[in-house]
Amino acid sequence: MASPNQLIKFQICIHKKDGIPQEDFVKWCTEDYPPRAIPLMKKHNMVKWTETIISPEAVEGLRHTLKNEMNRPKWTVPEYSIIMSYWLRSMDDLTALTTDPEWFELEKDAQKISNPEFGHIAIGHEISFIGEESKSEKEGTEA
C-alpha cells in the first residue's frame, strides 16, 4: 500500500437519512459532530480530517454536464450527502479509533441522522501536484 512516508487516505461516503433536511444534516456534520470527534481522532493519531459536503443541486448539474456537454453518458455522480476523508499513518491507528468505545457512542449518534445501510469506502494514498503538499513544489518543479 503506502510507503512508510506516505499517509493512508481513507474516505467514507455517507448518505443522510431520508426525511432529514439538508440544512440539519450539514449543521450536524459541521457544528455538532466535530467537537466530539476531534479529540478522539487526535487520541488515535489521525493526521488530518476533512468533510466534503455534497450539494444535491451540484450533483444534478454535474450529471447534466457529463451527459450533455462532456459526452460521458455512462459516468455516474453518486448522491452521497458527505464524504469524510481521514489521513493516517497506519491501519492500526484506524483500527484503534474505530474499536474505541467512545467511537461506538459517536456512531450511535451518527445513525440518527445518517443512513448506515448504504455507503462507500475508498482507501489509498494521495499524491498532490498542486498545493502546499505537492510533489512538484517539493521537487522545485513547476506543475
C-alpha positions as CSV (number, residue, x, y, z in Angstrom):
1,M,0.0,0.0,0.0
2,A,1.6,3.3,1.1
3,S,5.4,3.6,1.7
4,P,6.4,4.4,5.3
5,N,6.5,8.2,4.4
6,Q,3.1,8.2,2.7
7,L,-0.1,8.8,4.6
8,I,-3.0,6.5,4.1
9,K,-6.2,8.3,2.9
10,F,-9.4,6.6,4.0
11,Q,-12.7,8.0,2.7
12,I,-16.2,7.3,3.8
13,C,-19.1,8.4,1.6
14,I,-22.3,8.7,3.6
15,H,-26.0,9.2,2.8
16,K,-28.2,11.2,5.1
17,K,-31.4,9.6,6.4
18,D,-34.5,10.2,4.3
19,G,-36.6,12.9,5.8
20,I,-33.6,14.8,7.4
21,P,-33.4,18.3,5.9
22,Q,-30.1,19.0,4.1
23,E,-29.6,22.1,6.3
24,D,-30.0,20.0,9.5
25,F,-27.6,17.3,8.2
26,V,-24.9,19.9,7.3
27,K,-25.3,21.6,10.7
28,W,-24.9,18.3,12.5
29,C,-21.8,17.3,10.4
30,T,-20.0,20.7,10.6
31,E,-21.1,22.0,14.0
32,D,-22.3,19.2,16.3
33,Y,-20.1,16.3,15.4
34,P,-16.6,17.8,15.1
35,P,-16.2,18.9,18.7
36,R,-16.9,15.4,19.9
37,A,-14.9,13.6,17.1
38,I,-11.8,15.7,17.0
39,P,-10.4,14.8,20.5
40,L,-11.0,11.1,19.8
41,M,-9.3,11.3,16.4
42,K,-6.3,13.1,17.9
43,K,-6.1,10.4,20.6
44,H,-5.7,7.8,17.8
45,N,-3.1,9.8,15.8
46,M,-5.3,11.0,13.0
47,V,-3.2,13.3,10.9
48,K,-5.9,15.2,9.0
49,W,-9.7,15.0,8.7
50,T,-11.9,16.8,6.2
51,E,-15.5,16.8,5.2
52,T,-16.8,17.4,1.7
53,I,-20.5,18.4,1.8
54,I,-22.3,17.3,-1.3
55,S,-24.9,19.7,-2.7
56,P,-27.9,17.8,-4.4
57,E,-28.1,20.7,-6.9
58,A,-24.4,20.3,-7.8
59,V,-24.9,16.6,-8.3
60,E,-27.7,17.2,-10.8
61,G,-25.8,19.9,-12.6
62,L,-22.7,17.7,-12.9
63,R,-24.8,14.8,-14.2
64,H,-26.3,17.1,-16.9
65,T,-22.8,18.4,-17.8
66,L,-21.3,14.9,-18.1
67,K,-24.1,13.7,-20.3
68,N,-24.7,16.7,-22.5
69,E,-21.5,18.7,-22.6
70,M,-18.7,16.2,-21.9
71,N,-20.1,13.2,-23.8
72,R,-19.8,10.9,-20.8
73,P,-23.3,9.4,-20.6
74,K,-22.2,6.3,-18.7
75,W,-20.4,8.1,-15.9
76,T,-22.2,8.4,-12.6
77,V,-22.3,11.0,-9.9
78,P,-23.3,9.3,-6.7
79,E,-25.8,11.0,-4.4
80,Y,-23.8,11.0,-1.2
81,S,-24.5,13.6,1.4
82,I,-21.0,13.9,2.7
83,I,-17.6,12.4,2.1
84,M,-15.4,12.2,5.2
85,S,-11.6,11.9,4.4
86,Y,-9.1,10.8,7.0
87,W,-5.3,10.8,6.7
88,L,-3.5,8.4,8.9
89,R,-0.1,6.8,9.3
90,S,-1.2,3.2,9.7
91,M,-4.2,1.0,9.6
92,D,-3.5,0.2,13.2
93,D,-4.5,3.8,14.0
94,L,-7.8,3.4,12.1
95,T,-8.5,0.1,13.9
96,A,-7.7,1.7,17.3
97,L,-10.1,4.6,16.5
98,T,-13.0,2.5,15.2
99,T,-12.8,0.0,18.1
100,D,-12.7,2.7,20.8
101,P,-15.9,2.6,23.0
102,E,-16.1,6.4,22.5
103,W,-16.3,5.8,18.8
104,F,-19.2,3.4,19.2
105,E,-21.0,6.2,21.1
106,L,-20.3,8.7,18.2
107,E,-21.6,6.1,15.7
108,K,-24.8,5.6,17.6
109,D,-25.5,9.3,17.5
110,A,-24.5,9.5,13.8
111,Q,-27.0,6.8,12.9
112,K,-29.8,9.1,14.0
113,I,-29.1,11.4,11.1
114,S,-27.2,9.2,8.5
115,N,-28.2,6.1,6.8
116,P,-25.8,3.2,7.8
117,E,-27.4,0.8,5.2
118,F,-25.7,2.5,2.3
119,G,-22.3,3.9,1.8
120,H,-19.0,3.6,0.1
121,I,-15.4,3.4,1.3
122,A,-12.2,4.1,-0.5
123,I,-8.6,3.7,0.6
124,G,-5.3,4.5,-0.9
125,H,-2.6,7.2,-0.7
126,E,-2.7,10.7,-2.1
127,I,-0.2,12.3,-4.4
128,S,-0.6,16.1,-4.7
129,F,0.8,18.0,-7.6
130,I,-0.5,21.5,-6.8
131,G,-0.8,23.0,-3.3
132,E,1.1,23.1,0.0
133,E,2.0,19.4,0.0
134,S,2.5,19.0,-3.7
135,K,5.1,16.7,-5.2
136,S,6.2,19.3,-7.9
137,E,6.6,22.0,-5.3
138,K,8.8,19.8,-3.1
139,E,11.0,18.9,-6.0
140,G,11.2,22.5,-7.2
141,T,9.4,22.0,-10.5
142,E,6.5,23.8,-11.9
143,A,3.2,22.0,-12.3
